[in-house]
Amino acid sequence: MRWGKAAAVATVSAVGVGAVALVAGRVVSEISVRRSGAAPASAGGLRVHSVAPDLIELTRTPETQRPGRWALEWGADGHVVVGDVVSTTSQTVVRVLESGGSTPPPTGETVVLTPWVLRGDPTSALGLDFSETTVRGELGPMPAWYLSGLREPWVIAVHGAGADRGQVLPLLPVFQQFKMPVLSVSYRNDPGAPPSPDGMGHFGETEWRDVEAAIRLAVDSGATRVLLYGWGIGATMALQAAERSAWREAVRGLVLDSPVLDWRSTVRRQATRRGVPHALAELGMRAAEGRTDVDTAAFDQLASGDGLSVPTLLLHSPDDTVAPIAPARGLASRRDDLILFREFPGTEHEALWNADPHTYEDLLRRFLTPLL
């Protein structure tokens, strides 16, 4: 049931203004406490106006004008990658159509623009050998990919909301270049992983223990040093694990891409992005706080950086519509002794690599080199 319809039913059925507010807030809170399947950078309803060798013309929108590399998806398995913007008109955008992928979509097809330029697993997407493994957490086994390497630290990759283990795929060539082992993990409420007892996400407050289980697996497998690499709420989980885990001494570095450092603002933003009025978004935030029992004081302490003890690469976009950049700027300013901070303007939450792959990967290489 869509939030608007559910809220309307709640309004008619509940008795009294207080009851209406309670039920409506709970309905809106579902947006943030239940797993979402769409990346914030995704945009649908785009029409293909024409296709030429190495070029494709699309409906002009803010999303189709973004710089960098993106995917177009349609039908059951249509998937192609588009590159730089070549030209624009008042209604269309022409972009480079990169080789590979499926046959380009026909003129008139409706497509979705997404950040997922690589699909599948490390072998099907990049020709890299990997093995399926299992991380055993407190709730049960969680599937993971493992790619072997010859030098430490191990990379433990933690995807964001609306993504899966494949979020790490574009960066695997960098880690392979450095011969670093990679463990790309899932966590509670992911497909194939156990659900949380209440079926809800807790903004990393409980999920970080699944990252801890991955650290423990790496240590038990012979690792003495690990690098935690996360996107969105996965970055928040990585930061929490680096501060709270019993195996935190093994953590020697962090990469935080679009971390959620102010969960309350993120809940409000997630709601308003879907057309929820600001007043209901506020109710939804308060309902989410009550339902998930987030320790707000501990979360604020985490964002302060007081517990940070390892070199950290912090990456964010000022145009992120999910996680505001102000807390990241504040964290970087307070802990400039450990944090290398870079902004990627003009792109969305967890889509920084897409906006400028060359700069992103160059920053990553420079950050990783002294950690080897």
Secondary structure per residue as TSV (DSSP state, phi and psi in degrees):
chain	resnum	aa	ss	phi	psi
A	1	M	-	360.0	131.9
A	2	R	-	-68.6	151.6
A	3	W	H	-59.6	-38.6
A	4	G	H	-64.7	-43.5
A	5	K	H	-66.0	-41.8
A	6	A	H	-63.8	-41.4
A	7	A	H	-64.5	-37.8
A	8	A	H	-64.8	-43.4
A	9	V	H	-62.0	-42.7
A	10	A	H	-61.8	-40.0
A	11	T	H	-64.2	-41.3
A	12	V	H	-71.7	-37.9
A	13	S	H	-82.6	-34.2
A	14	A	S	-73.5	152.2
A	15	V	-	-107.1	117.6
A	16	G	S	95.3	151.3
A	17	V	H	-63.4	-39.8
A	18	G	H	-62.0	-41.8
A	19	A	H	-66.8	-38.6
A	20	V	H	-60.4	-46.6
A	21	A	H	-62.3	-41.0
A	22	L	H	-62.5	-48.4
A	23	V	H	-69.6	-42.0
A	24	A	H	-63.2	-40.8
A	25	G	H	-62.1	-39.8
A	26	R	H	-65.1	-41.9
A	27	V	H	-60.5	-46.8
A	28	V	H	-65.5	-35.2
A	29	S	H	-63.5	-22.4
A	30	E	H	-57.1	-30.2
A	31	I	H	-58.2	-37.8
A	32	S	H	-96.8	-26.8
A	33	V	H	-93.7	-11.2
A	34	R	S	-106.0	146.6
A	35	R	-	-62.9	132.7
A	36	S	-	-99.2	144.6
A	37	G	-	-96.6	-3.6
A	38	A	S	-115.3	136.7
A	39	A	-	-72.8	142.9
A	40	P	T	-57.4	-28.2
A	41	A	T	-80.2	-6.0
A	42	S	-	-73.0	149.3
A	43	A	E	-145.1	127.4
A	44	G	E	-109.6	-178.5
A	45	G	E	70.9	25.4
A	46	L	E	-94.0	133.4
A	47	R	E	-100.0	138.9
A	48	V	E	-83.7	116.5
A	49	H	E	-88.3	-33.3
A	50	S	E	-165.5	157.1
A	51	V	E	-133.1	130.0
A	52	A	E	-130.1	168.0
A	53	P	T	-54.0	118.9
A	54	D	T	69.3	9.7
A	55	L	E	-138.3	149.8
A	56	I	E	-142.9	137.3
A	57	E	E	-107.1	125.7
A	58	L	E	-124.4	163.3
A	59	T	E	-56.8	135.5
A	60	R	-	-80.0	121.8
A	61	T	-	-143.1	167.9
A	62	P	T	-56.6	-35.0
A	63	E	T	-70.2	-43.1
A	64	T	T	-73.6	-10.9
A	65	Q	T	-94.7	-2.9
A	66	R	-	-64.0	143.6
A	67	P	S	-71.8	166.3
A	68	G	S	100.6	-156.4
A	69	R	-	-115.2	132.4
A	70	W	E	-140.7	167.3
A	71	A	E	-110.7	149.3
A	72	L	E	-112.1	132.1
A	73	E	E	-129.4	146.2
A	74	W	E	-159.7	157.1
A	75	G	T	59.5	-153.4
A	76	A	T	-75.2	-39.0
A	77	D	T	-147.1	16.9
A	78	G	E	-66.9	131.6
A	79	H	E	-160.0	117.7
A	80	V	E	-135.1	161.4
A	81	V	E	-110.0	134.2
A	82	V	E	-114.4	147.0
A	83	G	E	-111.2	-136.0
A	84	D	E	-59.6	151.4
A	85	V	E	-75.1	127.7
A	86	V	E	-95.2	-42.2
A	87	S	E	-160.5	163.1
A	88	T	E	-138.1	153.5
A	89	T	-	-122.9	-172.4
A	90	S	S	-66.7	-20.9
A	91	Q	S	-125.7	-13.5
A	92	T	E	-134.4	164.4
A	93	V	E	-131.4	133.9
A	94	V	E	-106.2	126.0
A	95	R	E	-124.8	157.4
A	96	V	E	-66.2	133.6
A	97	L	E	-102.2	110.8
A	98	E	-	-78.2	155.3
A	99	S	S	-72.6	160.5
A	100	G	S	94.8	177.2
A	101	G	S	77.6	-159.2
A	102	S	S	-88.2	-178.5
A	103	T	-	-62.1	138.1
A	104	P	-	-56.1	151.7
A	105	P	-	-66.3	147.7
A	106	P	-	-74.2	158.2
A	107	T	T	-56.7	134.5
A	108	G	T	94.4	-13.3
A	109	E	-	-67.2	146.6
A	110	T	E	-96.7	127.9
A	111	V	E	-126.1	165.6
A	112	V	E	-116.8	130.9
A	113	L	E	-90.9	126.7
A	114	T	E	-134.1	165.3
A	115	P	S	-81.9	-3.2
A	116	W	-	-85.9	79.1
A	117	V	-	-71.9	-20.5
A	118	L	S	-120.7	133.0
A	119	R	-	-121.6	158.0
A	120	G	S	99.0	-145.9
A	121	D	-	-119.5	177.9
A	122	P	H	-57.1	-31.5
A	123	T	H	-77.6	-49.3
A	124	S	H	-68.9	-31.7
A	125	A	H	-86.8	-34.9
A	126	L	H	-133.5	-2.9
A	127	G	-	73.0	22.5
A	128	L	-	-98.6	138.6
A	129	D	-	-72.5	140.4
A	130	F	-	-154.2	169.7
A	131	S	E	-130.9	146.7
A	132	E	E	-79.7	132.7
A	133	T	E	-137.7	-178.0
A	134	T	E	-134.4	130.9
A	135	V	E	-97.9	126.5
A	136	R	E	-96.9	107.5
A	137	G	E	-101.2	-176.3
A	138	E	T	-67.1	-21.1
A	139	L	T	-99.4	-8.3
A	140	G	E	135.8	-173.8
A	141	P	E	-74.6	142.5
A	142	M	E	-128.7	126.4
A	143	P	E	-67.2	148.4
A	144	A	E	-150.0	156.5
A	145	W	E	-99.8	141.7
A	146	Y	E	-126.2	127.4
A	147	L	E	-116.8	125.8
A	148	S	-	-73.9	159.8
A	149	G	-	-156.9	168.9
A	150	L	S	-103.0	-10.5
A	151	R	S	-140.0	155.1
A	152	E	S	-92.8	161.6
A	153	P	-	-83.3	157.8
A	154	W	E	-69.4	145.4
A	155	V	E	-99.1	123.4
A	156	I	E	-108.2	110.2
A	157	A	E	-98.3	128.2
A	158	V	E	-122.8	110.7
A	159	H	-	-71.8	166.1
A	160	G	-	-95.0	179.4
A	161	A	T	-65.9	141.2
A	162	G	T	80.3	1.9
A	163	A	-	-121.9	-175.1
A	164	D	-	-146.6	-166.1
A	165	R	G	-57.5	-23.7
A	166	G	G	-67.1	-9.6
A	167	Q	G	-60.6	-25.4
A	168	V	G	-80.7	-13.9
A	169	L	G	-52.4	-47.3
A	170	P	G	-61.6	-20.9
A	171	L	G	-96.4	-8.7
A	172	L	H	-58.7	-38.4
A	173	P	H	-59.8	-32.8
A	174	V	H	-66.5	-47.0
A	175	F	H	-65.9	-35.5
A	176	Q	H	-64.8	-38.3
A	177	Q	H	-58.7	-37.8
A	178	F	T	-88.8	1.2
A	179	K	T	58.1	40.4
A	180	M	-	-97.1	133.4
A	181	P	-	-64.9	147.0
A	182	V	E	-130.1	131.9
A	183	L	E	-120.8	107.5
A	184	S	E	-99.9	117.1
A	185	V	E	-109.7	162.1
A	186	S	-	-110.2	174.6
A	187	Y	-	-150.7	174.9
A	188	R	T	-48.2	139.9
A	189	N	T	78.1	-0.6
A	190	D	S	-76.5	155.7
A	191	P	T	-57.6	130.6
A	192	G	T	86.6	-12.5
A	193	A	S	-104.2	159.3
A	194	P	-	-69.0	148.5
A	195	P	-	-76.2	156.6
A	196	S	-	-70.7	157.7
A	197	P	T	-55.3	-34.3
A	198	D	T	-101.0	1.1
A	199	G	S	74.2	8.6
A	200	M	-	-112.9	156.6
A	201	G	-	-83.3	151.6
A	202	H	-	-125.2	29.3
A	203	F	T	56.7	32.3
A	204	G	T	89.9	-10.3
A	205	E	T	-62.8	-32.7
A	206	T	T	-110.0	-31.1
A	207	E	T	-65.3	-24.3
A	208	W	H	-60.0	-24.8
A	209	R	H	-69.2	-22.3
A	210	D	H	-71.4	-34.0
A	211	V	H	-67.3	-39.9
A	212	E	H	-58.1	-40.0
A	213	A	H	-62.6	-35.5
A	214	A	H	-68.4	-40.0
A	215	I	H	-60.6	-43.9
A	216	R	H	-61.3	-41.1
A	217	L	H	-61.3	-44.2
A	218	A	H	-61.4	-44.9
A	219	V	H	-64.2	-43.5
A	220	D	H	-64.1	-23.3
A	221	S	T	-90.7	5.7
A	222	G	T	110.3	-4.3
A	223	A	-	-70.9	140.1
A	224	T	S	-110.1	-14.7
A	225	R	-	-140.7	138.4
A	226	V	E	-132.5	152.8
A	227	L	E	-115.7	122.9
A	228	L	E	-92.2	128.0
A	229	Y	E	-127.6	115.5
A	230	G	E	-134.5	156.6
A	231	W	E	-119.0	137.3
A	232	G	T	57.0	-127.4
A	233	I	H	-66.4	-25.3
A	234	G	H	-64.5	-35.0
A	235	A	H	-67.2	-38.8
A	236	T	H	-62.1	-43.1
A	237	M	H	-61.9	-40.5
A	238	A	H	-63.0	-42.9
A	239	L	H	-63.8	-41.5
A	240	Q	H	-64.0	-43.8
A	241	A	H	-64.0	-37.7
A	242	A	H	-64.1	-26.4
A	243	E	H	-96.7	-30.0
A	244	R	H	-109.4	-20.6
A	245	S	-	-67.9	146.5
A	246	A	T	-67.4	-16.8
A	247	W	T	-105.8	22.4
A	248	R	G	-64.5	-21.2
A	249	E	G	-64.2	-22.1
A	250	A	G	-79.6	-17.2
A	251	V	E	-79.0	118.8
A	252	R	E	-115.7	0.0
A	253	G	E	-172.2	159.0
A	254	L	E	-135.0	141.4
A	255	V	E	-122.7	119.2
A	256	L	E	-116.8	107.8
A	257	D	E	-103.1	114.0
A	258	S	S	57.3	46.6
A	259	P	-	-65.6	147.7
A	260	V	-	-88.8	105.0
A	261	L	-	-109.1	-11.8
A	262	D	-	-131.4	89.1
A	263	W	H	-65.0	-31.2
A	264	R	H	-65.0	-45.4
A	265	S	H	-64.2	-36.6
A	266	T	H	-64.3	-41.6
A	267	V	H	-62.1	-45.4
A	268	R	H	-60.7	-44.4
A	269	R	H	-65.3	-41.5
A	270	Q	H	-59.5	-37.6
A	271	A	H	-71.3	-48.3
A	272	T	H	-68.0	-27.6
A	273	R	H	-62.2	-25.9
A	274	R	T	-97.9	13.7
A	275	G	T	88.6	10.3
A	276	V	-	-74.6	131.6
A	277	P	-	-58.8	151.1
A	278	H	H	-57.1	-40.8
A	279	A	H	-61.9	-42.6
A	280	L	H	-70.6	-32.4
A	281	A	H	-62.0	-39.4
A	282	E	H	-64.6	-42.8
A	283	L	H	-61.7	-39.7
A	284	G	H	-63.1	-39.6
A	285	M	H	-62.1	-44.4
A	286	R	H	-67.1	-36.7
A	287	A	H	-66.7	-41.1
A	288	A	H	-62.0	-39.4
A	289	E	H	-61.8	-43.6
A	290	G	H	-69.5	-38.3
A	291	R	H	-73.9	-35.0
A	292	T	H	-96.2	-12.5
A	293	D	T	56.9	42.1
A	294	V	-	-66.6	134.0
A	295	D	-	-81.2	92.5
A	296	T	H	-61.0	-39.5
A	297	A	H	-63.5	-42.8
A	298	A	H	-66.2	-37.3
A	299	F	H	-64.8	-43.9
A	300	D	H	-63.5	-37.3
A	301	Q	H	-64.7	-39.2
A	302	L	H	-59.6	-44.6
A	303	A	H	-70.2	-16.1
A	304	S	H	-72.7	-23.7
A	305	G	T	83.1	5.3
A	306	D	T	-62.8	-30.9
A	307	G	T	-93.0	2.2
A	308	L	-	-72.4	132.9
A	309	S	-	-136.8	4.5
A	310	V	S	-130.4	156.2
A	311	P	-	-56.5	138.4
A	312	T	E	-136.8	130.9
A	313	L	E	-99.1	116.6
A	314	L	E	-114.3	120.4
A	315	L	E	-125.6	135.6
A	316	H	E	-156.8	162.7
A	317	S	-	-116.4	133.8
A	318	P	T	-66.7	-14.0
A	319	D	T	-102.5	14.2
A	320	D	-	-65.1	121.2
A	321	T	S	-92.8	2.9
A	322	V	S	-109.6	-56.4
A	323	A	S	-109.9	112.9
A	324	P	-	-61.8	148.3
A	325	I	S	-81.7	-20.2
A	326	A	H	-55.2	-45.5
A	327	P	H	-62.5	-34.7
A	328	A	H	-66.7	-42.4
A	329	R	H	-60.8	-42.2
A	330	G	H	-63.7	-43.9
A	331	L	H	-61.5	-44.6
A	332	A	H	-63.2	-37.8
A	333	S	H	-69.2	-41.4
A	334	R	H	-70.7	-33.4
A	335	R	T	-120.0	47.3
A	336	D	T	-69.6	-5.8
A	337	D	T	-72.6	-23.4
A	338	L	T	-122.0	-18.6
A	339	I	E	-104.7	129.5
A	340	L	E	-99.8	115.7
A	341	F	E	-115.0	132.8
A	342	R	E	-138.5	142.7
A	343	E	E	-106.2	145.1
A	344	F	-	-122.5	88.3
A	345	P	T	-69.3	156.7
A	346	G	T	80.6	15.8
A	347	T	-	-138.3	179.0
A	348	E	-	-107.9	177.6
A	349	H	T	-54.4	125.8
A	350	E	T	64.6	16.2
A	351	A	-	-122.2	33.4
A	352	L	H	-71.5	-41.4
A	353	W	H	-59.6	-41.6
A	354	N	H	-58.4	-39.0
A	355	A	H	-67.2	-35.7
A	356	D	-	-155.8	76.5
A	357	P	H	-57.1	-39.7
A	358	H	H	-63.1	-49.9
A	359	T	H	-64.6	-42.6
A	360	Y	H	-58.5	-50.0
A	361	E	H	-69.4	-33.2
A	362	D	H	-65.1	-43.5
A	363	L	H	-60.0	-43.4
A	364	L	H	-62.8	-44.4
A	365	R	H	-61.5	-43.5
A	366	R	H	-65.7	-34.1
A	367	F	H	-72.2	-40.3
A	368	L	H	-72.0	-35.1
A	369	T	G	-52.0	-49.5
A	370	P	G	-72.0	-10.9
A	371	L	G	-86.2	-12.9
A	372	L	-	-75.2	360.0
